[in-house]
Amino acid sequence: IGSAHNLKQIKIKEIQKVQKIFLSSLFKKNKNYLGINKFKLLSKLTRKKIVALGGISKANIKKLRLLNISECAGISYYE
């Protein structure tokens, strides 16, 4: 498993032959903020399984259906 925030990092993780890529930040507005549209575009640029990360909560969990992801992870969701 590896983590990525942009296309360059996704390609590095592919070279490293990871099975899954944590792609962040989906909802949390920090310096790595992607938002739904950019997240969706980046996730389509790899054949690796994508795990959504960053600001996932009970309030926005339904929006994950819009994305092509295998899993999600989030501390906010479980708090």
N, C-alpha and C positions, 0 to 999 in steps of 0.2 A: 504494500500500500504506500502511495506517495501523495503529497499535496501539491496543488498548483493554483495559481492566481491568474495566469495568462497563457497564451498559446505557446510561448517559448518554454515555459515550465512544463506544460503538457507534453511537448515533444521530448524534453529531457526525461520525463517519467517513462515515456514509451521506450526510449533507448535503454533505460534501466530495467525494462521488462517487468514493471509492476503489473499486478492484476487489476487493481482498482485505483482510482484517483479521487482524492478529496478535492473538490473544486469549491473555492470560497472567495469571497464572502457573498452569499446569495442575498440575504436580507439585511444584515448588519451593516450600517453605513459607516465604514471605516476606510482606511486608505486603499484596501483591496476590494471595495464594494463593486459588485458586478451588476446586480439587479437581474430580473427574470430574463430580459431579452438578450443581454450579453452572455449570461450564463448558458442560455439555450444554444446560442451560436457556438460558443466554445465547446460545449458538450458534444455537438455534432461533428467536431473536427477530429475526433478520436473514436476508435473502436473499443477502447477500454471501458470498463464499467465505471460510471460516475457516481460518487457519493456527494450529495449536497450538504454544505456546511455553512454555518454563519447566520445567526439570528432567527433560526427556525423556532417558532412558538405555536401555541394552540391557535392563535389568531390568524396565522398565515399558512398553516399546514396544508390546507386544501389547495393552495396555489401550486403545490408540488406536482399535482396531476398534470399541469401544463408542460412539465419538463420530462426529458428522456433520461431518467435516473434509475439506478438499481436500488439505492438506499439513501437514507438521510441520517444525519447526526446533529444533535444540538443540545446544549446544556439548558438553554432557555425553555425548551419544550418540557423538560423534566422537572423544572423548578416549581 
